[in-house]
Amino acid sequence: MSFPGPLRGNCHCGRFRFTLSANLGDVFACGCSLCRKLGCLWLRVAPDSEFTVSRDDGVLVAYEELKFCGKCGTPVMGEHQAGPLNGEVLVNARAIWGFNPFEAGIKQVVAVSEEGRALQPMDMVPGALPAKHHGSCHCGKVRVQLLAEIPGLEVKEDNCSSCVRNAYIGVYPTKDQVRVHGRENTFEYLYGRKFNGEAHCKTCGVLVFNNVYGPLISVFDSLPPERKEVVLGIYWKNMAMQPLNVRVLDNVNFESLDVNRADEGTEGYVLVD
């Protein structure tokens, strides 16, 4: 996909915005553990490109070579210190208006060895239970255990304004099938109707899980009894979920999963000045 410059981009909450005088051509998916957990798709900023910050509310948080918004979690910029992208100034293409990851021409780059970065196995963490899958943010301050097998759960991905920026691939177990360690190390981002809250690690920015709140149950009071029974069944099913980001799960090849993808786009998404 290609758009004439200048490109316009921002974190989801809009507290950091930029323009870039470049064409949106090929983007790069890095294979390092941080980029895989964040799902960043990198666009090189050429030396002759004009990168202009149009709004900066001081929300960017630095973690290793990454900068992400500390309010909404969107990864915005990066500068790799090793590997094929070493020394390149990079912008996360997912933050650019009109970018559709389902249509992008994505080039894979192989990351350098990350020997020594492995976290302590979850089975050694106090309070951990035997699980089918273990996972974590990149820095390890937030960890999860999934007690169910992924093949038995629905896996979904869409390109709404938030999910496209966070590269979210959701799996939807029930709360009793999930253990979360380190909730206190997350910040939550709610937007729109605030039915869901995205839980990001405060340190590395990785979106680990979602909290489901839903509407007030009183909104269903006006429904006819037969309709209300059906709707409440769906409501309580959703409220019992503990959605996880598949990208944070260790030893899961999410590229090979049967993912239900919805190409819905970002219609209706607006920024408030």
Legacy VTK file of the C-alpha trace (Angstrom):
# vtk DataFile Version 3.0
C-alpha trace
ASCII
DATASET POLYDATA
POINTS 273 float
0.000 0.000 0.000
1.246 3.499 -0.737
0.034 6.976 0.185
1.489 10.257 -1.026
3.211 12.213 1.721
3.032 13.897 4.051
1.804 11.087 6.260
-0.151 11.886 9.409
0.117 9.770 12.537
-0.586 9.703 16.245
-0.954 7.563 19.308
-4.559 6.476 19.861
-5.390 9.104 22.474
-3.850 11.829 20.287
-1.525 13.265 22.892
1.403 12.657 20.527
0.968 13.539 16.833
3.341 13.856 13.912
3.644 14.287 10.169
6.193 12.630 7.912
7.095 13.654 4.381
7.466 10.172 2.926
5.595 7.515 1.003
4.179 4.583 2.933
5.796 1.752 1.019
7.210 -1.449 2.459
7.150 -1.837 6.209
9.306 -4.158 8.269
8.382 -6.690 10.942
11.346 -7.271 13.243
11.735 -10.707 14.815
13.124 -9.545 18.171
11.121 -10.395 21.274
10.102 -6.788 21.958
8.835 -6.119 18.439
6.966 -9.419 18.369
5.177 -8.719 21.644
4.293 -5.191 20.527
3.532 -6.174 16.922
5.289 -3.079 15.579
5.569 -2.656 11.825
8.445 -0.301 11.172
8.729 2.386 8.523
12.206 3.740 7.881
12.588 7.510 8.159
15.037 8.440 5.423
17.643 11.140 6.191
15.963 13.519 3.740
12.483 12.940 5.201
10.874 15.702 7.204
9.548 14.355 10.502
7.550 16.985 12.400
5.947 16.612 15.803
2.676 18.556 15.726
1.628 17.797 19.301
3.563 16.475 22.256
1.953 16.437 25.691
5.022 14.820 27.236
3.419 11.371 27.310
6.094 9.292 25.590
7.821 6.678 27.735
11.207 5.293 26.738
11.940 1.577 27.071
15.124 0.245 25.517
14.980 1.404 21.868
11.220 2.047 21.989
9.037 5.068 22.746
5.365 4.458 23.565
2.508 6.604 24.831
2.142 6.287 28.583
-1.587 7.108 28.380
-2.884 4.809 25.615
0.079 2.470 25.105
0.610 3.040 21.366
4.205 2.287 20.302
5.263 5.289 18.218
8.993 5.341 17.479
12.070 3.187 17.771
15.743 3.004 16.976
17.272 -0.471 16.937
20.710 -0.902 18.441
21.596 -4.087 16.530
20.502 -6.297 13.652
19.412 -5.347 10.123
17.662 -2.169 11.321
20.631 -1.011 13.406
20.931 2.774 13.455
17.739 3.332 11.475
15.253 5.938 12.694
11.921 4.127 12.689
8.256 5.063 13.001
5.593 2.491 13.794
3.491 2.372 10.613
0.528 1.203 12.698
0.249 4.729 14.128
-0.220 6.288 10.681
-3.704 7.272 9.485
-5.072 5.022 6.751
-2.606 2.202 7.404
-4.198 -1.229 7.050
-1.952 -4.097 8.240
-4.101 -6.584 6.307
-3.086 -4.931 3.038
0.476 -3.819 3.776
3.492 -5.231 2.013
5.384 -6.487 5.060
9.022 -7.533 4.896
10.381 -9.788 7.630
13.767 -9.019 9.131
15.597 -11.465 11.365
16.605 -10.177 14.770
20.002 -10.730 16.314
20.424 -13.308 19.051
18.843 -12.419 22.398
20.661 -15.040 24.407
20.389 -14.368 28.116
17.071 -12.510 27.893
14.906 -15.480 28.911
12.707 -14.839 31.942
12.500 -17.156 34.908
10.042 -19.965 34.075
6.566 -19.246 35.414
6.517 -22.569 37.258
9.243 -21.106 39.495
7.223 -17.964 40.295
5.440 -18.009 43.682
1.712 -18.615 43.215
2.087 -20.028 39.716
0.074 -23.111 38.786
0.573 -25.721 36.072
-0.740 -24.162 32.857
-1.066 -24.876 29.161
0.534 -21.560 28.200
2.696 -18.995 29.972
3.334 -15.435 28.883
4.492 -11.995 29.893
5.172 -8.469 28.849
8.716 -7.869 27.630
10.268 -6.735 30.922
8.528 -9.512 32.877
6.735 -7.357 35.435
3.345 -8.605 34.187
2.882 -12.333 33.619
-0.035 -14.513 32.698
-0.944 -18.186 32.748
-3.564 -19.672 30.456
-4.986 -22.906 31.816
-6.798 -23.786 28.571
-5.455 -24.910 25.207
-5.559 -22.202 22.522
-6.932 -24.550 19.807
-10.117 -24.754 21.874
-10.545 -20.978 22.042
-11.517 -18.377 19.478
-8.698 -16.134 18.293
-9.652 -12.794 16.722
-7.937 -9.797 15.165
-9.375 -6.631 13.664
-8.039 -3.306 12.432
-10.080 -0.847 14.462
-8.279 2.348 15.477
-7.011 0.898 18.760
-6.295 -2.702 17.772
-4.375 -1.657 14.670
-2.079 0.499 16.823
-1.586 -2.149 19.500
-1.404 -5.082 17.031
-3.848 -6.861 19.331
-4.628 -10.509 18.607
-7.187 -11.584 21.167
-7.948 -14.952 22.695
-11.004 -15.137 24.945
-10.813 -17.567 27.873
-12.940 -17.229 30.985
-11.553 -15.584 34.109
-11.151 -18.934 35.887
-8.895 -20.082 33.028
-6.413 -17.229 33.518
-3.969 -16.226 36.220
-2.466 -12.732 36.108
0.620 -11.838 38.138
1.593 -8.182 38.440
-1.672 -6.352 37.764
-0.304 -3.532 39.895
2.380 -3.004 37.265
-0.129 -2.106 34.532
-1.880 1.062 33.460
-5.336 0.893 31.924
-6.557 2.734 28.853
-10.309 3.175 28.338
-11.897 5.070 25.472
-15.210 5.431 23.652
-17.999 3.830 25.641
-15.414 2.436 28.088
-16.786 -1.090 27.980
-13.230 -2.481 27.808
-9.964 -1.449 29.419
-6.586 -2.242 27.843
-3.974 -3.249 30.438
-0.438 -2.267 29.414
2.779 -2.782 31.328
3.874 0.536 32.830
7.524 -0.180 32.070
7.652 -1.695 28.572
4.202 -0.710 27.230
3.170 -4.185 26.072
-0.595 -4.758 25.999
-1.026 -7.958 28.022
-4.761 -8.348 28.671
-8.105 -6.560 28.541
-10.599 -5.931 31.308
-14.259 -6.308 30.362
-16.740 -3.911 31.976
-19.642 -3.757 29.565
-22.585 -1.374 29.857
-24.611 -0.927 33.024
-26.996 -3.844 33.258
-29.875 -1.403 33.650
-29.658 -0.561 29.911
-31.429 -3.854 29.216
-34.434 -3.127 31.443
-36.563 -1.770 28.589
-36.172 -4.884 26.420
-39.075 -7.326 25.987
-38.646 -10.314 28.353
-37.821 -12.834 25.594
-35.261 -10.492 24.023
-33.810 -9.513 27.394
-33.133 -13.159 28.274
-31.095 -13.670 25.091
-29.160 -10.417 25.440
-28.371 -11.030 29.108
-27.023 -14.476 28.226
-24.536 -12.856 25.862
-23.798 -10.114 28.385
-22.906 -12.499 31.220
-20.810 -14.624 28.871
-18.786 -11.555 27.895
-18.472 -10.396 31.492
-16.983 -13.776 32.441
-14.144 -13.395 29.921
-10.538 -12.491 30.564
-9.215 -11.592 27.098
-5.479 -12.043 26.545
-3.145 -10.756 23.868
-1.834 -13.863 22.077
1.380 -11.999 21.275
2.538 -12.166 24.893
2.251 -15.952 25.170
5.541 -17.819 25.028
6.142 -20.627 22.558
2.977 -19.813 20.590
3.446 -19.305 16.858
0.575 -16.873 16.393
1.312 -16.557 12.670
0.177 -20.163 12.247
-3.008 -19.866 14.319
-6.443 -19.899 12.736
-7.230 -16.243 13.383
-10.670 -14.820 12.655
-9.800 -11.481 11.024
-12.315 -8.663 10.598
-11.357 -5.925 8.136
-13.570 -3.278 9.737
-11.272 -0.267 9.436
-11.248 2.891 11.532
-14.435 4.621 10.412
-15.776 6.837 13.155
-12.428 7.341 14.840
-11.761 11.025 15.456
-9.250 12.973 17.488
-10.409 15.627 19.891
-8.212 18.733 20.013
LINES 1 274
273 0 1 2 3 4 5 6 7 8 9 10 11 12 13 14 15 16 17 18 19 20 21 22 23 24 25 26 27 28 29 30 31 32 33 34 35 36 37 38 39 40 41 42 43 44 45 46 47 48 49 50 51 52 53 54 55 56 57 58 59 60 61 62 63 64 65 66 67 68 69 70 71 72 73 74 75 76 77 78 79 80 81 82 83 84 85 86 87 88 89 90 91 92 93 94 95 96 97 98 99 100 101 102 103 104 105 106 107 108 109 110 111 112 113 114 115 116 117 118 119 120 121 122 123 124 125 126 127 128 129 130 131 132 133 134 135 136 137 138 139 140 141 142 143 144 145 146 147 148 149 150 151 152 153 154 155 156 157 158 159 160 161 162 163 164 165 166 167 168 169 170 171 172 173 174 175 176 177 178 179 180 181 182 183 184 185 186 187 188 189 190 191 192 193 194 195 196 197 198 199 200 201 202 203 204 205 206 207 208 209 210 211 212 213 214 215 216 217 218 219 220 221 222 223 224 225 226 227 228 229 230 231 232 233 234 235 236 237 238 239 240 241 242 243 244 245 246 247 248 249 250 251 252 253 254 255 256 257 258 259 260 261 262 263 264 265 266 267 268 269 270 271 272
